[in-house]
Amino acid sequence: MEQINLSAQPRPATGKGAAGRIRKEGSVPAILYGQAIKGAISLALSNKELEKVLHTAAGGNVLVNLALEGDKTRMVMFKEVSRHPLRGSLQHVDFVEIRMDHKITVDVPVHLTGKAEGLAFGGIVQQEHRTVRVECFPTQIPDSIDLDITKLGIGHSLHASDIKLAEGVDILDDPSTTIVSLVAPTAEVAPKTAEEVEAELAKSFAEKEEETKEE
């Protein structure tokens, strides 16, 4: 499991106005939670450093040695990352302090590997879930999970129960949860010609006239 170092400064002022000023200065407002923390600790971190961390292969699943100015270094993980809906810029980050001797629950991305056999017959790969929830010790968190779809035929699926993980790493999702399926191609219906439409209308009128005569 990847570990990185981050430094943070205490943030005495809170609220939208204070958060806006922090962002203009190139930092990101953040909050640190934890069982040993009363309430929460307000922080400010470098936007550039945070983006660098979040663009690693593991994304938010990294162990962070958070050095808080005037306080001890704490082992933390990302709990929630908020971005601007339009610009995509970091708006706020929540951290949670963890203990290395306690198991935690995290979502891990699933990467599909191999080429499904059913693709040769027009099948379409449909990934139902892109992450699975696992429980393990912090040092055991996988960066990602590979799922081989080579043997997948049309109409077949792979489920959470098909994922094999290292000892001590347990999937919490229902074993029957479908991760990926190979579905048959959707049949395309050719548009009707003007002649076909006229023929259908004529047939419909003829049927109605026949019903009227019978009445």
Secondary structure, DSSP 8 states (H G I E B T S, - for coil): --EEEEEEEE----SHHHHHHHHHTTEEEEEEE-TTSSS-EEEEEEHHHHHHHHTSTTTT--EEEEEETTS-EEEEEEEEEEE-TTT--EEEEEEEE--TTS-EEEEEEEEEES--GGGGGT-EEEES-SEEEEEE-GGG--S-EEEE-TT--TT-EEEGGG----TT-EE-S-TT-EEEEEE----------HHHHHHHHHHHHHHHHHHHHH-
